[in-house]
Amino acid sequence: MEKLSSVLLVDDDSTNNFLNELLLKSLDVTERVLVAENGTDALDLLQQTPDPDEPALILLDVNMPGLNGIQFLEAYQHLPQGQRRATVVIMLTTTMDARDLGRLDELNIAGLVSKPLTKEKVDNILQLHFQRRLPTGS
């Protein structure tokens, strides 16, 4: 499988970030996992990344202190095209309130995935959005 250029994890829970990074690397999805603990850090990181192909995927938590996932998406859509690099933004969440779901319908995301991230969920994201599959031995 051709690897993704990089994946950006945006979650205020460092344990989730660690486990998701481990999972993505063990499945050989990408060599490079970028991590931000809130929306503000994620925006800063995107503006500092010189490669227009990075990241290929953003896995974004909804509920975070400071700039949450929805606020990040609102700000992300106002970035110049050259800084809106990710081809796919997936929201990772445990629960969704109806207001959040309504707002997400208006924002440009590829989908919602419930936590925790698993091999099967990663494989599904790769198939749906990148036309790739995990190797069967993973």
FENDA-V306719 format. One record per pair of residues at least 24 apart in sequence whose C-alpha atoms are under 10 Angstrom apart, sorted by the first residue. I is the first residue (numbers start at 1). J is the second residue. D is the distance in whole Angstrom. If there is no record, write none. Layout:
BEGIN
I|J|D / I|J|D
END
This chain:
BEGIN
1|28|9 / 1|29|8 / 1|131|10 / 1|132|7 / 1|133|7 / 1|134|7 / 1|135|7 / 2|28|9 / 2|29|8 / 2|30|9 / 2|130|10 / 2|132|8 / 2|133|9 / 2|134|10 / 3|28|7 / 3|29|5 / 3|30|5 / 3|31|8 / 3|32|10 / 3|56|10 / 3|132|9 / 3|134|10 / 4|28|9 / 4|29|6 / 4|30|5 / 4|31|8 / 4|32|9 / 4|33|10 / 4|53|9 / 4|54|9 / 4|55|8 / 4|56|6 / 4|57|8 / 4|126|9 / 4|130|9 / 4|132|10 / 5|29|9 / 5|30|6 / 5|31|8 / 5|32|7 / 5|33|9 / 5|51|9 / 5|53|7 / 5|54|6 / 5|55|6 / 5|56|6 / 5|57|9 / 6|30|6 / 6|31|7 / 6|32|5 / 6|33|6 / 6|34|7 / 6|53|8 / 6|54|6 / 6|55|5 / 6|56|6 / 6|57|7 / 6|58|9 / 6|86|9 / 7|31|9 / 7|32|7 / 7|33|5 / 7|34|6 / 7|35|8 / 7|54|8 / 7|55|5 / 7|56|6 / 7|57|5 / 7|58|6 / 7|59|7 / 7|86|9 / 7|88|10 / 8|32|9 / 8|33|6 / 8|34|5 / 8|35|6 / 8|36|7 / 8|42|8 / 8|45|9 / 8|46|9 / 8|54|9 / 8|55|6 / 8|56|8 / 8|57|6 / 8|58|5 / 8|59|6 / 8|60|8 / 8|86|9 / 8|89|9 / 9|33|7 / 9|34|6 / 9|35|5 / 9|36|6 / 9|37|8 / 9|38|10 / 9|42|8 / 9|55|10 / 9|57|9 / 9|58|6 / 9|59|5 / 9|60|6 / 9|61|8 / 9|92|10 / 10|34|9 / 10|35|6 / 10|36|5 / 10|37|6 / 10|38|6 / 10|39|7 / 10|40|10 / 10|41|9 / 10|42|7 / 10|58|7 / 10|59|6 / 10|60|5 / 10|61|6 / 10|62|9 / 10|64|9 / 10|68|9 / 10|69|8 / 10|72|10 / 10|91|9 / 10|92|9 / 11|35|8 / 11|36|7 / 11|37|5 / 11|38|6 / 11|39|8 / 11|42|10 / 11|59|8 / 11|60|6 / 11|61|5 / 11|62|8 / 11|63|8 / 11|64|7 / 11|65|10 / 11|68|9 / 11|69|9 / 11|92|9 / 11|93|10 / 12|36|8 / 12|37|4 / 12|38|6 / 12|39|9 / 12|60|10 / 12|61|8 / 12|62|10 / 12|63|8 / 12|64|6 / 12|65|7 / 12|66|10 / 12|68|9 / 13|37|7 / 13|38|9 / 13|61|9 / 13|64|9 / 16|61|10 / 16|115|9 / 16|116|8 / 16|117|9 / 17|59|10 / 19|116|9 / 19|117|9 / 19|118|10 / 20|59|9 / 20|116|8 / 20|117|7 / 20|118|8 / 20|122|10 / 23|117|8 / 23|118|8 / 23|119|7 / 23|122|9 / 24|117|10 / 24|118|9 / 24|119|8 / 24|122|8 / 26|119|10 / 26|138|8 / 27|119|8 / 27|122|9 / 27|123|9 / 27|134|7 / 27|135|8 / 27|137|9 / 27|138|6 / 28|134|8 / 28|135|9 / 28|138|8 / 29|122|9 / 29|123|9 / 29|126|9 / 29|132|10 / 29|133|10 / 29|134|8 / 29|135|10 / 30|56|10 / 33|57|10 / 33|58|10 / 34|58|9 / 35|59|10 / 36|60|10 / 37|61|9 / 37|64|8 / 37|65|9 / 37|66|10 / 37|67|10 / 37|68|10 / 38|62|10 / 38|63|9 / 38|64|6 / 38|65|7 / 38|66|7 / 38|67|6 / 38|68|7 / 38|69|8 / 38|72|8 / 39|64|8 / 39|65|9 / 39|66|7 / 39|67|5 / 39|68|6 / 39|69|6 / 39|70|9 / 39|71|7 / 39|72|5 / 39|73|8 / 39|75|9 / 39|76|9 / 40|65|10 / 40|66|7 / 40|67|6 / 40|68|9 / 40|69|10 / 40|71|9 / 40|72|7 / 40|75|9 / 41|66|10 / 41|67|9 / 41|72|10 / 42|67|10 / 42|72|8 / 42|76|9 / 43|67|10 / 43|72|7 / 43|73|10 / 43|75|8 / 43|76|7 / 43|79|9 / 43|83|9 / 43|84|10 / 45|83|10 / 46|76|9 / 46|79|10 / 46|82|10 / 46|83|6 / 46|84|8 / 46|85|8 / 46|86|9 / 47|79|9 / 47|80|10 / 47|82|9 / 47|83|6 / 47|84|9 / 47|85|10 / 48|83|9 / 49|83|8 / 49|85|9 / 50|82|10 / 50|83|9 / 51|82|10 / 51|83|10 / 51|85|9 / 52|81|10 / 52|82|7 / 52|83|8 / 52|84|9 / 52|85|6 / 52|86|9 / 53|82|10 / 53|84|10 / 53|85|6 / 53|86|7 / 53|87|9 / 54|83|9 / 54|84|9 / 54|85|6 / 54|86|6 / 54|87|9 / 55|84|9 / 55|85|6 / 55|86|5 / 55|87|8 / 55|88|9 / 55|89|10 / 56|85|7 / 56|86|5 / 56|87|5 / 56|88|7 / 56|89|9 / 56|130|9 / 57|85|9 / 57|86|5 / 57|87|6 / 57|88|5 / 57|89|6 / 57|90|8 / 57|110|10 / 57|125|10 / 57|126|10 / 57|129|9 / 57|130|10 / 58|85|10 / 58|86|6 / 58|87|8 / 58|88|6 / 58|89|5 / 58|90|6 / 58|91|8 / 58|92|10 / 58|109|10 / 58|110|10 / 59|88|9 / 59|89|6 / 59|90|5 / 59|91|6 / 59|92|6 / 59|93|10 / 59|112|10 / 59|113|9 / 59|117|10 / 60|89|7 / 60|90|6 / 60|91|5 / 60|92|6 / 60|93|8 / 60|109|10 / 60|112|9 / 60|113|10 / 61|90|9 / 61|91|6 / 61|92|5 / 61|93|6 / 61|94|9 / 61|112|10 / 61|113|10 / 61|114|10 / 61|115|9 / 62|91|7 / 62|92|7 / 62|93|6 / 62|94|9 / 62|95|9 / 62|96|8 / 62|100|9 / 62|104|10 / 62|112|10 / 63|92|9 / 63|93|8 / 63|94|9 / 63|95|9 / 63|96|9 / 63|100|10 / 69|93|10 / 69|100|10 / 69|104|10 / 70|100|8 / 70|101|10 / 70|103|8 / 70|104|7 / 70|107|8 / 73|104|9 / 73|107|7 / 73|108|8 / 73|109|8 / 74|103|10 / 74|104|10 / 74|106|10 / 74|107|7 / 74|108|9 / 76|107|10 / 76|108|10 / 77|107|8 / 77|108|8 / 87|129|9 / 87|130|9 / 88|125|9 / 88|129|7 / 88|130|9 / 89|129|10 / 90|125|9 / 91|115|10 / 92|116|8 / 92|117|8 / 93|117|10
END
